[in-house]
Amino acid sequence: MTSAGATPEQQDIARAGDQSPGTQLFLFDLPGLVLMAGTMVAAAWFGLSGLVLVAGLVAATGLVARGWAYLSLHAVALSPALSAQRAFPGDEVGFTVEIDNAKILPLSWLEAEISMPAELLPGDDLLGADATGAPCLRFATALGPYRQATLRRLISCRKRGYHRIGAGTLRSSDVFGLFIKTRSFPTGQALVVYPRIYPVSELGLPAYQPLGAARDPRRLFEDPGRPMALRPYTPETPFKAIAWSASARTGELMARQYEPTVSLDTALYLAVDSFAVVDDDLFEMAVSALASIASHELESRRQVGVFANGLQGDGAGAVAVPASRAPGQQTVILERLARLGRSPSEPFRSFLDVTLPATAGRATLAVIARQFDAALLARLRELDQRGRPIVLLQAGPGELPDTSLSCRQLGPLIGGLAP
């Protein structure tokens, strides 16, 4: 039995000893070897050469097996690697394990065991649990002197999250298979699986303006990145707005007319604590909706920030990404949402008040929640009266709140979230 105060490595070695066939046979255990040595001496004293030979063979087998097992994992290195550190649900990522036997002693049997979250394991590779009870990926091979083995598997990204690859364990034995040696190796690998991205139309929102028309006539201008139509050229038209190909077709100068827009930011909020009593599918739908709307706004050349009062899986705090439309903004948002967990950092109302200074003064606030309680609605109405455009997005079924604020219901994506 293992001691409760033993280190993990000591427990591994103790378990390996308990599983070794040699420890179950008295002749190959230490008392048995001492007995065989005494038998050899006594048989030699009385001239019993046959007994000396038998006892010597048994003792030599036990000693060689013990020495071989003791040295079996010496100078053996385990190097796991992922073909990608980032993925989306449904992707497959290559997982490679390199094992190097840098000594003259061959290994007739070697087993590698890598602890891994169940969300990353295909069903046929989930062969059981490791010593800690965690699911694991297993490999088996043999290695000659100074040889390397490269073992490959495809792991399935079934669910959004920050998935840490657990410790690796090598297990080998002597050439007779009598004594098993175990050694643990840290892997230091992690795989970030982003939330699913859907077209906003699948969320039950208008594809053109999913958050509604947020216009501010005081800051109205034409966005040259969003051409809308053609119109006849006028003297005040900028030279760069002339549509030369259309002018050639029509025989008269034509100019591009651009969509009027504003430079307002969009701040997307997710009330994580409102999903405390619902299943994982509904929460995953809300996270995917948040990521999908953020991606749509960025593709529409709008500045977007994302905020969620849930703790991140890598030990970081809540999600707070200030508004931007820089080239790497979408990656930053997906990275944070991949790590988002269901444990709230603080109540959403407090989180909203703390993070509001990080948003622009007239940024559109879009809040995703399972339900909106009276206190939260009162706070949002107060912000609306102060000039903040507010959009409520309710996830899942149920009656929409009775409020003057703009409120929409997200479509059910639970079927689309199935692995």
LUMNUKOL-838440 format. One record per atom (N, C-alpha, C): x, y, z. Coordinates in steps of 0.1 Angstrom, whole numbers, plus 5000, padded with zeros to 4 digits. Layout:
# residues N
XYZ;...
//
This chain:
# residues 419
500849885000;500050005000;500950125000;500450234994;501250364994;500850445006;501850525010;501650615022;500950735017;500050785026;499250905023;500151025021;501351025028;502251145027;503351125016;503251025008;504251004998;504151094986;505251134980;505151214968;504551144956;504051214946;503451144934;504451044928;505751084927;506750994921;506950864929;506950884943;507050774951;505850684950;504750744949;503450664948;503450584935;503950644924;504050584911;504950454912;506150474918;507050364920;506450254928;505750294939;505150194948;504050114940;503250184932;502250114925;502850024915;503950064908;504649984898;505149854905;505649874917;506149754924;505049654928;503849714932;502749624935;502249544923;502449604911;501949544899;502949454892;504249454897;505249374891;505049224894;505049134884;504948994887;506048944896;507248994894;508348944902;508148964917;507449074921;507249094936;506148994941;505448934932;504448834937;505048694938;506248674933;506848544934;507948554945;507848464955;508748464966;510248454962;510448364952;511848334948;512548454942;511848554936;512448664929;512348794938;511648784950;511648894959;512948884967;513248994974;514549004981;514748894991;513748854999;513948735008;514248615000;513548594989;513848474981;515248474975;515748584971;517148594965;518148564976;517848614989;518748575000;518748425002;517548375002;517448225004;518148144993;518048194980;518748124969;520248134971;520748244976;522148264978;522648164989;521848155000;522148065011;522047915006;521147884997;521047754992;522247714984;522647814976;523847784968;525047754976;525247834987;526447804996;526347675003;525147635008;524947505014;525147395004;524547404992;524647304982;526147284978;526847394976;528247384973;529047314984;528747344997;529347285008;529247135008;528047085004;527746945005;527946874991;528446954981;528746904968;527546864959;526446934961;525246914953;525247014941;525946974931;526147064920;524847094913;523947004912;522647034905;521847134912;521847124925;521147224933;521747364932;523147364932;523847484930;523447554917;523447474906;523047534893;521647594893;520647514899;519347564899;519147694907;519747694919;519647814928;520447924922;521547904915;522248004909;521548064897;520747984889;519948034878;518848124883;518148074894;517048154900;517648294905;518748284913;519248404918;519748504907;520448444897;520948534886;519748594878;518748514876;517548574869;516948684877;516748674890;516248774898;517048904899;518348884900;519248994901;519349074887;519448994876;519449054863;518149134860;517049064864;515749134861;515649264869;516049254882;515949374890;516949494885;518149454881;519049554876;518549614863;518049524854;517549574841;516349664843;515449624852;514249714854;514749844860;515749844869;516149964876;516750064865;517450004855;518050094845;517250114833;516050054832;515250054820;514850204816;514450284825;514050424822;515150524824;516350484827;517450574828;517850624814;518050754813;518450814800;517350794789;516050794794;514950784785;514150924786;513950984775;513251114775;511951104767;510951174773;509651184767;509351324763;509051354750;508751484744;507451494737;506351534743;505051544736;504951684729;504251694718;504051814711;502751814704;502051924703;500851944696;501152014682;500451974672;500652034659;500152174658;499252214667;498652344668;498352374682;498452504686;498052544700;496652604700;496052634689;494752694688;493952614678;492652604681;491752534672;490352574675;489352534666;487952554668;487252414671;486152414677;485452294679;485152214666;485452084667;485352004655;486651984647;487652064650;488952044644;489651924650;490551864643;491451764648;492951814648;493551794659;494951844661;495851724662;497051724656;497951614657;498651624670;498851504677;499551494689;500651394688;501951444689;503151364687;503851344700;504251214702;505151184714;506351124709;507551184712;508851134709;509451074721;509950954720;510650884731;512050844726;513050884734;514450864731;515050784741;515650664737;516350574746;517850594743;518450684751;519850724749;520850644757;520750514756;521650424764;521750284756;522650204760;522950084753;521949974756;521249984767;520249884772;519049894764;518549784757;517349794749;516049784758;514949824753;513649814760;512749724752;512449614757;511649514749;510149554750;509849634760;508449684762;508449814769;507649914763;507650044768;506250104766;505650154776;504250214775;504350354779;503750444771;503650584774;502150614777;501950694787;500550724791;500450874793;499650944786;499551094787;498151124792;498051184804;496751234809;496251354801;494951344798;494351444788;492851464791;492351584790;490951604792;490151524783;489051474788;488151384780;487651464767;487551594768;487051674756;487951664744;489151614746;490151604735;490351464731;489751364737;490051224734;488951174724;489351114713;488451034705;488050904713;486850854711;486350744719;487250624719;487850584708;488550464707;489950474714;490350594718;491650604725;491450624740;490250634744;490050644758;490050504765;491250464767;491450324772;491350304787;491150414794;490950394808;491450524815;491850514828;492250624836;493650594841;494350704843;495750694848;495650674863;496850684870;496850664884;496050764892;495850884887;495050984894;493550984891;493150894882;491750884878;491450964866;492351034860;492151114848;492151034835;491351064825;491450994813;492751014806;493150914798;494550924793;494650864779;495650904772;495950854759;497250764760;497150644755;498250544757;498950504744;500250484745;501050434734;501850314739;502250224730;503050114734;504050084722;505350064726;506350034716;507449964722;508549934714;509749874719;510849964714;511949974721;513050064717;514449984718;515249984708;516549934708;517550034714;518849994715;519850084720;519950214712;519950324718;520150454711;519150474700;517950434702;516850454692;515850544697;515150604687;514050694690;512750634684;511650664690;510350634685;509450754685;508650774674;507750884673;506350824671;505450854681;504150804681;503150914679;502150894670;501251004666;499850954669;499051054672;497551044674;496851174669;495651164665;494851274663;493851294674;493851414680;492951444691;491851534686;490651504691;489451584687;489151694696;488951814690;488551934698;487051934699;486551874710;485151864711;484451984717;485152054725;484452154733;485452274735;484852394735;485552514738;486252504751;487352564752;488052574766;489552584765;490152594777;491552594778;491952464784;492452374776;492652234779;494152204782;494452174794;495852134798;496151994795;497251954789;497651824787;498351784800;497951674806;498451634819;499851574818;500351524829;501751464830;501851344822;502951314816;503251194809;503851084818;503550964816;504050854825;504650744815;505950704818;506550594811;506650474820;506350364814;506350234821;507150134813;508050074819;508849964812;509249854822;509949754818;510249644826;511549584821;512049474828;513149404824;512849314812;513749244807;513549164795;512649044798;512549004811;511648894815;510248934819;510149064820;508849114824;508449094838;509449074847;509249044861;509049174869;509749284866;509749404875;509449524866;508449604870;507949714862;508549844869;509049934860;509550064865;508650174859;508350274867;507450384863;508150514865;508050604856;508550744857;507650844851;507550954858;506651064854;507451174847;506851244837;507451354830;506451464829;506751594832;505851704830;505751734815;504551764810;504451794795;504351944792;503752024800;503652164798;502952204785;502052124781;501252144768;499852194772;499352284764;497952324765;497352354751;496052324750;495352354737;494252444740;494152554733;493052654734;492052624723;490852594726;489752574716;488852694717;488752764706;487952884705;486452854705;485652944708;484152924706;483752914691;482652854689;482152844675;481752984670;481953004657;481553134651;480353094641;479253164643;478053144634;477753274627;477153264615;476553384609;475553444618;475453574620;474553634629;473053604626;472753564613;471453534609;471053404616;471953314620;471653194627;471353214642;471653334646;471353374660;470053434661;469253444650;467953514650;468053664649;469253714644;469453854644;469553904629;469254024626;469354074612;470854064608;471054024596;472454004591;473154144589;472354244586;472854374582;473254454594;472354464604;472654544616;472154464628;472954364633;472354274643;472054344656;472754454659;472454524671;471554654669;470954664657;470154774654;470954894648;470254994644;470855114638;471355204650;472655214651;473155304661;473755434655;472855524653;473355644645;473455764655;474455844652;474655964660;474856084650;473856164647;473956264637;475056364640;475456374652;476556474655;477856424650;478056294647;479256244642;479156164629;478156204621;477856134609;478956164598;479356064591;480256074580;480155954571;480755964559;480755854550;481955774552;481755634553;482855544555;483355494541;484555534537;485055494524;485255344523;485255274534;485355124533;484055054530;482955134529;481655064528;480855134516;481255114504;480455174493;479055114492;478155204489;476755164489;476055174475;476455274467;475755294453;476655384445;476155414433;476855504424;475855624422;476455744419;475755864417;476555944406;475856044400;476556124390;477656214397;478656234390;479756314395;479356464397;479756524408;479456674410;480856734413;480956864411;482256934413;482856914427;481956904437;482556894451;482956744454;482756654445;483056514448;484656494448;485156434458;486556414459;487056324447;488256354443;488856284431;488856134433;489156094446;489355944448;488055874448;486855944449;485555884449;485055854435;485755894424;485355874410;485355724407;484355664402;484255524398;484655524383;485855494380;486355504366;485755394357;485655274362;485055164354;483655194351;482855244361;481455274358;481355394348;482255484350;482255604341;482455564326;483355464325;483655414311;482455344305;481755274313;480555194308;479455294304;479155394312;478055484310;478355604301;479655634300;480055744291;479955874298;479655874311;479656004319;480355974333;480856074339;481556064351;480556014362;480955904369;480155854380;481055854393;480355874404;481155864417;480455764426;481355714435;480855614445;480155694456;479055634461;478355684472;478555584484;478955634495;479355544506;478255554517;478155444524;477155434535;477555524546;476555604551;476855694562;476955604575;477855634583;478055554596;478555654606;478855594617;479455674629;480555594634;481355664642;482555604648;482255554662;481055514665;480755464679;481255334681;481755304693;482255174697;481055084700;481354954701;480354854706;480954784717;480354774728;480854694740;479854584742;480354464740;479554344742;479754284756;478654264763;478754214777;478054074778;478653984786;477953864789;477853844804;476553834809;476353814823;476453674826;477653624830;477953484833;477053434844;476853514855;476153464866;474653434863;474153484852;472753464849;472553314843;473653244841;473553114835;473953004846;473853044859;474252964870;473452834870;472152834867;471352714869;470852654856;471552684845;471252624832;472352524828;472052444818;473052344814;474152414806;475152334803;476352384796;476052424782;475052354775;474752394761;474252534760;473452574769;472952714768;474052814771;474852784780;475952884783;476952884771;477252764765;478052764753;477452844741;476152834740;475452904730;475653064732;475553104744;475753244747;477153294744;478153204748;479553244745;479753244729;479253154722;479353154708;478653274702;477453314707;476753434702;477653554704;478253564716;479153674719;480253684709;480953574706;482053564697;481553594683;480453544679;479853564665;479553714663;478853774672;478553914671;479754004670;480753974679;482054044679;482754034665;482753914660;483453894647;482653964636;481353964636;480554034626;480754184627;480854244639;481054384640;482454424635;483454344638;484754374633;484854364618;484154264612;484154254597;483454374591;482554434599;481854554594;482554684597;483854664601;484754784603;484354864615;483754804625;483454874637;484354834649;484554924658;485354894670;484554814680;485054714685;484354614694;485154584706;484554594718;485154544730;484254434736;484854344744;484154234749;484454224764;483354204772;483454194787;482554084792;483054004801;482353894807;482753874822;481853864831;482253854845;482453714849;483153634841;483553494844;485053484845;485453394855;486953374856;487453294845;488653324840;489253244829;489953124835;489953014826;490452884831;491952884834;492752974829;494152964832;494553044844;493553074853;493853144865;493753294864;493453354852;493253494850;491953534855;491653664856;490453714861;489353714851;488453814852;487353824843;487853874829;486953864819;487253904805;486954044804;487954124800;487754264797;488754314786;488154314774;488954354762;488454484757;489154594758;488654724754;488454734739;487554824735;487154834721;488254864712;488354804700;489354824690;488954754678;489554794666;489354714654;490754694648;491754684656;493054644652;493054504646;494054474637;494054344631;493954224640;494554244652;494654124661;493454124671;492454214670;491454224680;490554094680;490254034669;489453914669;490153804676;491453794674;492253684680;492253704695;492453824700;492453854714;491053814720;489953854714;488653824719;488453674719;488753604708;488553454708;489453384719;490653434721;491453384731;490853394745;490353514748;489753534761;488553444763;487653444753;486453364754;486653214754;487753174748;488053024749;488352984764;488953084771;489353054785;488253074795;487153144790;486053184799;485353064806;485253064819;484552964827;483253014832;482552924839;481152964844;481153014858;482353024864;482353084878;482453234877;481553304882;481553454881;482653514890;483253614886;484253684894;483553774904;482353834900;481653914909;480253934903;479253984910;477954004904;477954094892;477154064882;477254134869;477054284871;476154324879;475854474881;477154544886;477854484895;479154544900;480154544889;480254434881;481154414870;480954524860;479654544857;479254654847;479754784851;479554824864;479954954868;481454974868;482154864872;483654864872;484254884858;483654824848;484254824835;483654934826;482655004830;482055104821;483155214818;483955254827;484955354823;485955314812;486055184809;486855134799;486255134785;484955174785;484255194772;484055334769;483855364756;483755504751;482455554757;482355694758;481255754765;479855724758;479855704745;478555684738;478655544731;479355454736;479455324730;478155244732;477755174722;476555084723;476854974732;476054954742;476154844752;475154734748;475754614744;474854494741;475154394752;474054364759;474254274771;473554144768;474254034768;473753894767;473553834780;472353784783;472053724796;470953614794;470853524803;469753424803;468453494806;468453574816;467353654820;467853794826;466953894825;467254024830;466454054843;467054064854;466254094866;465954244867;465054274876;464554414877;465754514881;466654474889;467754564893;468654594881;468954494873;469754514862;469054604851;467754574849;467054654840;466954804844;466854824857;466854964862;468155034859;469254964861;470555024859;470755044844;470354964835;470554974821;469655094816;468455104822;467555214818;468255354822;468855354833;469555474838;470655514828;471455414823;472455434813;471855484800;470755424796;470055464784;469555614785;469055654796;468655794798;469855894798;471055844801;472255924800;472855924786;472155864776;472655864763;473455744758;473455644766;474055514762;473055434754;473355404741;472555304734;472655164740;471455104743;471454974750;470754874742;471254754741;470654644734;470654524743;469554464746;469454344754;469254224745;470054124747;470053994739;469753884749;468553824749;468253724758;468553584752;469253504759;469653374753;468653264757;468253184748;467353084751;465853124751;464953034754;463553054754;463053144766;461853184766;461253264777;460753394772;459953454781;459353584778;460453694778;460353784769;461253894769;460853994780;461854064786;461454154797;460554274792;459654314800;458754424797;459554554799;460154604789;461054724790;460954804778;461354934779;461355024768;462655014760;463654934766;464954924759;464854824748;465754834738;465754744726;466154604731;465254514729;465454374734;465154274723;466054184721;465954074711;466253944717;465753834711;465953704716;466953624706;467953564712;468853484704;468253354700;468453314688;467853194683;468553074690;467852954690;468352834696;469452774688;470652764693;471752704686;472252574692;471452524702;471952414709;472252294700;471352274690;471652164681;472952184673;473252304670;474452334663;475752324671;475552314685;476652304694;477052164696;476252074692;476551934695;477851894688;478751814694;480051774688;479851684676;
//
